[in-house]
Amino acid sequence: MPIPLRQTIRVGAYVLAQHIKGVRRYPLVLMLEPLFRCNLACAGCGKIDYPDAILNQRLSVDECVAAADECGAPMVVIAGGEPLLHREIDEITRRMIARKKFVYLCTNALLLEKKIDLFEPSPYFAWTIHLDGDREDHDRSVCQSGVYDRAVAAIKLAKARGFRVNINSTLFDTADPERIARSFDDVMDIGIDGITVSPGYAYERAPDQEHFLNRRRTKELFREIFKRDPQRRWSFNQSSLFLDFLAGNQSYRCTPWGNPTRNYFGWQRPCYLLGEGYANSFKELMEETDWDAYGTGNYEKCADCMVHSGYEATAVMDSVKNPLKAARVALRGVRTEGEMAPEIILDRQRPAAYVFSRHVDEAMARLNRGDERVQSTSGAD
């Protein structure tokens, strides 16, 4: 079962409680980035393009735990960078689990064999291993040969140790539906618990700017992929309505506050994918962000986005409001033929603003003044 029953009940009850209380905006998943440093340099990644002084910074255990307490979301995704480079990642994870948070630790798995003894299986914990297709596709995506084989070996090791293991696949316009389908068959044969899949977001700082998907191409690609699983073998760690959205069957607006992000800079505005500003507290993020300024149809940088960090929360909330609709999709499968749902009109979106350099310059100025701690790479293994 890709999403454990315990988690389904807890998260469903949490969402239902927010609706009953009339809460309009609330978090579903805390996206926690305890560091930006990584041991790979993937072509489609825009998360690690920082000076060394910033890459060397780490959130402390207490800062990570405080973010989870402040946010209150039932789930925590620990991302990065590469989280296993953080020398206290095991303690961060244990403290989250002690709070009964459902923790997904995202990793490229290069350090998993070395670090696995620091962790214990738990119904509140799962590894999420980056795997973008088959050996050729994945190694090309991460710009290094041999990474696919090491990731697969890590999956087998973690499963043998009794852990829940998911994969996270990010797809670009080079994706071939037949090969992606075979890769999903392969990982199911290995015994993974679930698949998380999403189109890549067009990071402005990503080295490869030529292979991001537009929305029409995304929908066509996912229809072609899903139709190659007539027996419904693949187990997705995602809601049925989000998968239906990827195939063009739902008209959704993104929910950027559903996956708030905490990293070295603070609480990131407006979402995990865009760093347009930072709040000092979660309360400030929720109350002072101009949410209507973002999202597809509102902002040029969001025009082609269909990423799970923006739309999964929308789909989950829709599932709670319309359980019969969600159940129909879950039972019948995602529709891969016929007319697609209406698309969001883009003619009123505001133009993109480019503020990355300003945020970096301000952070570097603070570090150079000694206003903040400077941690060396000795803080990582």
C-alpha angles and dihedrals in degrees: 000000000000096000112036116236091237090058094044091053095044096047093042091051090048093052092045091051091054090052093048090051090049095241107164099192125029137149124257102177129022109219102209120192107183090177142001097216114113137181093220133054105212118195095230098044123107097174104089106045097118137118115268092253089064095039087056093058121102134189109236123237090254092050091051093048092046089054091053091048093046094048099042096201114153093227132053125196111196107206137150142115096326109324094202088068088069107095092214098044091117091056092046089053094046092051091051092049090048086060090053092248116155101238126201113187109202116208142158084225097231090123099032097100090051094047104034095097088064090067136062129205113260136168084238096055137069136166114233109201122198110238119158101189131297127346095279095044096045097046090049090049093053093039094233132094121232096030094109093056092048091049092051091048089051091051091053092047094050092048090049088054092054101256127142108244130193131175127225115212122190115194131206134186090275090066115120111210094217094051093045089051091051091048090054089050089051096052092046088054089053088057106249117166100225149351125231111194133179142155114258118260117236098245110194090220097047113121092227111057097163105072107055117123126242118220097260092049090047092056093046092049095051093046089054091048097046094048088061091068103065092152092054093234096150118091113207124201088214138083119274091236093055090054088048088052091053088055091053098254100116131054105217136168115216122257104213094173090057091077106032115188128221119190141142092296094052131252104351122231126251105349149328092283101044126054102193095145143334135242125210094224140021090244090055091048093053098041104037104036115104094229093177089064091069140058136063109318092022105061133030094225089058096049099106100025119129096151121149093236088066103032109028091076089052090052093047092051090048089050091056092047093044108027094163092057091050091047092051092054092045092051100039099033131233114316110243101179136056136038119342125231116267115281125233114261114241102192094101099046117124118241122263120271119209111213103145095105093050093054091048093047091050092049092048091050090054091049092048090051090051092241090136136034117270112213119193126220087265082087088073133062 
